[in-house]
Amino acid sequence: MMPGINPKQMKAAMRKMGMQMNEIENVTKVVVYTADGNYVFEDAQVVGITMQGQTSYQLTGNMHFEEAEVEIPESDVELVASQTSVSPEAALAALKECKGDIAEAILKLTAV
């Protein structure tokens, strides 16, 4: 709640305003997926706040960001493997390291 305010008084005031809070029990982890990666909240606490028929959620916890892994098309793997005379596995590894950049992967595999 808010520091310096009695929790019972706060709940009573919220009820008067038509607000209702409900904690979602036993939440251990929440993941928010985005195009750039995932926001992972460990030891999460989720509270639903309902007011005037609309519910919003407050999320707290230890957050860290996991970058999205680049999807590598099979055609890119075949192209890099054929251009550099390496195995498809090596081509895929180079493409992942270069975040899908074909030219950079080819240069990486051909540089001595």
N, C-alpha and C positions, 0 to 999 in steps of 0.2 A: 504494500500500500504506500502511503505517503508518510515521510518522517514527521514526527511531532503531532500526528493526528491519531486519536483513538480509533482502532480498527472497527469497533462496534458502531461508533458515531459515523464513521465513513460509510459503512454498509447501510445504516439507516438513511443517511442523506442520499445515497445512490438509489435506494428503494423509492424514496419520495420523488426522485427525478425519473422514475420508470426504468432505471438501469438494473440489469441483473448480471452477475458474474458467476461463471461456472468453470472450475479448473478441470481440465481433462486429466484423469488420473493415470499413473503408471507409464507416462511418456518417457522413453529413454533417448530417442534420437528423432530429429526432424530433418528432412532433406528438401531444399528448395532447388528445383532444376531450372537452369537457364541455358541459353544457347552458348554462353561462354564457359560454363562450368556449373558446379553444384555448391551451394552454401549448405554446410552440414553443421547442425546444432547438436552437440552431445550434452548429456545431462539436462535435457530440455524441460522447460515448464511452459505449458500452453494454457492460457486462460481465454475463454470465450466471453465477450462482453456484448449483451443484447440490449438495444435501446431503440424504441419506436419500430420494432419488428425487424431491425437489421442487426446481424451479428458480425462482429469483427473479432479478430484473434490477436492476442498479445503473446509474443514468443520471446523467451529468454533462455540463455544457455551459453555454453562454450562453443563459439562459432569458428570454423575454419573453411577455407575455400579450396575446392578441388577443381583444377582446370579440366575442361572437357577434352576427351581424347579425340584427335582428328580421325575422321573416317577416311580410310584409304581405299579407293576403288581398285578392284582386281586388275583393271586395264592399266592403271598407273604402275602397279607392281610389275606387271608383265613388261611394260615399256622400259622401266628402269633396269630390270633384270636383263632384257635383251640388249640394251644400249651399253651395259657395263660388264656383260658376261659373268654375272654372279647369280647365285641361287635366288629363287623368289623370296626365301626367308631373309636373306641378307638385304635384298631390295626393300622388303617391307620394313625391316629394322631401320634402314637409312631414311626411308620416307617418314617413319614415325619420329625419328630424331630431328628431321628437318621440317616437321609439322606439315607434311603433305606437299612440300615444294619439290617438284620433280627435278628442275634444273639443279637445285642445291644438292639433292640426293645423288644425282649423277656425278656432279663435281666431287662430292665427298668420296664416292666409291672409286673414282678414277684417279684421284690425287694420290701421289706416292710419297 
